[in-house]
Amino acid sequence: MKIKPVSLKLILMNFMEFAVWGAYLTSLGRYLGDIGMGPQIKWFFAMQGIVSIFMPTLMGIVADRKIQAQKVLALCHALAGIFMIGAGAYCHMAGSAVAFAPLFILYSLSVAFFMPTIAIANSVAYNALTKEGMDPVKDYPPIRVFGTVGFICSMLLTNFLPSGQAWHFVSDAAGNWSWVLEDARMQASFTQLYSSGILSLILCGYALTMPECPVNTGKGQSLAEAFGLKAFTLFKDYKFAVFFVFSMLLGASLQITNGYANTFLGSFASNPAYADAFAVKNSNALISISQISETLCILLIPFFMKRFGIKKVMLIAMFAWVFRFGFFGLGNPAMPGVLLFILSCIVYGVAFDFFNISGSLYVEQNTTTDIRSSAQGVFMMMTNGLGATIGTLAAGAVVDACDVFNTPANWPTAWYIFAGYALTVAVLFWIMFPDPKKQNATAA
């Protein structure tokens, strides 16, 4: 079957969009742990959530009302790339004297402009497909697959490419901590920040080649409509209100593994029985199985959405999170325990796609064109904003309470607590969210 030129353009855009994120998202926690900032990991990942509370909505309003969405996408990537390269340069120059504040500030400014690009890229893609007379529900998931492919490629480069030497904060048998300069791969080095920043700058230029998106000037509209706040009226609809609240609760689950999965696998390096295991030395490569699974699961979304509807699809995602966390708690890097890690990565594809992609399509189908970018921003705010912030800080509190950085054997307890949380959310959603398919049948 012939692929339309617009599809090829969107494939490349999605590939680069998620390659930017994949360069550091799953490996940053391990790098921070290696340089003695393990207790601060939660703040780096919480910042992604904090900025997502307002930046996606703000940039969505700008894209709906002031500047064409593809230009907003380019501007955000330009600023995100500059600040991320700045973060890498700071770590490079600081050597073993990396301080929390400068790195955190530069990183925070970068993610403040990157996080809105995920929702804006969706709007740009939906607009381009609609202009070509294509169906976003049917035609976007196969394109979005290549975003995950970009994420995987970026992860694997971070895992396997050497970065010269890097400073690690390590302890000896007596428990004394000291700085050691060792050969390192990108997953344990600041070079992952350079990689992400450079990709962002490339995407900045490419975004300007996307089809033009409409801008609603707001003439003759109410004050709420003029400022792009109409999307928040969706909370008046009980179905949408429940959907957004549970999107927030499910968004919390996502940040748990983003922040701590790689750090958890790296913790086995302190155990001589597991130190040389592939899952420990190549943790980013193991975690990339999650994204490979995600790639395959995206292709199932059109069938599941049309066959089962949004409620059942989101329930599948929620129960998948229970298995994701539970398998981490039960497994270990040696055979056969490592198979449970692999299973955890496989179910991640269902957990992520059946929520994030289906949720975005649900918003697209149930909102009007004048608030589409703003509504995607609200969805982003609830998942990667409030949800990610609450999830990261709560997960950090659980990890701190389990004292995993001093007692790695306590990691399973933390994962079981996370699994219990996901199960509770699933049961409550099952009870509270009305099934749109049943409502539509009743109305008919």
Residue, then its C-alpha position, 0 to 999 in steps of 0.5 A: m500500500k502506498i504511503k502518503p507524503v504527509s504520513l512520511k512527514l509525520i512519521l519522521m516528526n514522531f520519531m524525533e519527538f520521542a527520540v528527544w525524550g528517550a535519550y534521558l528519560t529512563s536513564l537519568g535516574r541511574y546517572l543521578g544515583d551514580i553521582g550521589m543524587g539518588p535522594q533527589i531523583k524524585w525532584f527531577f521527575a516531579m519537575q516534569g509533572i510540575v511544569s506539565i500542570f500549566m505549560p501544556t495548557l498555556m502552549g495549547i492556548v497559544a497554539d489555538r489562539k495566537i500562533q500556528a501550532q507547528k510554529v509553537l512546536a518549533l519554538c518549544h523545541a528550540l528552547a528545550g534543546i538550548f537548556m538541555i545542552g546547557a545542563g550537559a555542558y554544566c555537568h561536563m565542566a563540573g566533573s565530580a563537583v556537580a551541584f544540585a541547584p545549577l543542574f536542576i534549574l537548567y534541566s527544569l527550564s528544558v523540560a518546561f518547554f519540552m513537555p508541551t510539545i507532546a500534546i502539540a505534536n498530536s494536534v499538528a498530526y491530527n490537523a495534517l491528517t484531517k487536511e488530507g481527508m484521513d481518519p486520525v483514529k485509524d491512521y494516526p496509531p501506525i504513525r505514532v508507532f514510529g515515535t516509540v521506535g525513535f524512543i527505543c533507538s535513542m534509549l539503545l544509543t544511550n545504553f551502548l554508546p561509550s561516553g569516555q569517563a564519568w565520575h561515580f559516587v561509590s562505596d567500599a566494603a566498609g561503607n565509605w563513600s568516595w568519587v571514582l573516575e571510571d569508563a562509562r556508557m551514556q546511560a551513566s553519563f551527562t552525555q545523554l543530556y547533550s544527545s537530547g538537546i541536539l535532537s531537540l534543535i534538529l526537530c525545531g527546524y523540521a517542525l516548521t515544514m509541517p502543514e499549517c494549523p488554523v488559529n482561532t482569533g477569538k472575535g465575538q467570543s466570551l472571555a473564557e473562549a478568548f483566553g482558551l479556557k473553554a476546554f476547562t468547561l469539559f469538567k462540567d461533564y461528569k464523564f469527562a471529569v471522571f476521565f480526567v481525574f483517573s487520567m491523573l491517577l494513572g499518570a502517577s503510575l507512569q512516572i514511578t517506572n520512569g524515575y526508578a526502574n533503571t535505578f532499581l536495576g542498577s542497584f543489583a550491581s552491589n550484589p556480587a551474584y548479580a553485578d555482571a548480569f546483562a540486566v544490570k550492565n545494560s539496564n536501558a537495553l532491558i527497559s527498551i523491551s517496554q518500548i518495543s512492546e509499546t510499538l506493537c500494542i499501538l497497532l492494536i488500539p484501533f481494534f480495541m477502541k472500536r470493539f470495546g470502547i474507552k472504558k474497557v481499554m483503560l481498564i486493561a491499561m490499569f490492570a497491566w500496571v498492576f502486573r508491571f509493578g508486581f513482576f518487578g517486585l518478584g524478579n531478579p537479574a538472574m535466570p529465571g527471575v529475569l524473565l519476570f523483568i521481561l514480562s514486566c516490560i512486555v505488559y508495559g506496552v499495554a499499560f502505556d498505550f491503552f491509556n495514553i494513546s487511547g486517551s488522546l484519541y478519546v479527547e480528539q473524538n469528543t471535543t470541538t475543533d476550536i478547543r482541540s489543542s487546549a483540550q489535549g493540553v488539559f489531558m496532558m496537564m492531568t496525566n504528565g502534570l498533576g498525575a506525574t507530580i503526585g506520583t513522583l513525590a509519592a513514589g519518592a516517599v515510598v522509596d525513602a520509607c523503604d530506605v532502598f538506597n541504603t538497603p537495596a533488598n527493600w526494593p520489592t516492598a516498594w514495588y508491591i506498594f505500587a502494584g496495590y495502588a494501581l489495583t485500587v485505581a482500577v477497581l474505583f475506575w470500574i465502578m465510577f466511569p460510565d461506559p460511553k458505548k452503553q450510554n450511546a446504545t441507551a440514547a439510540 
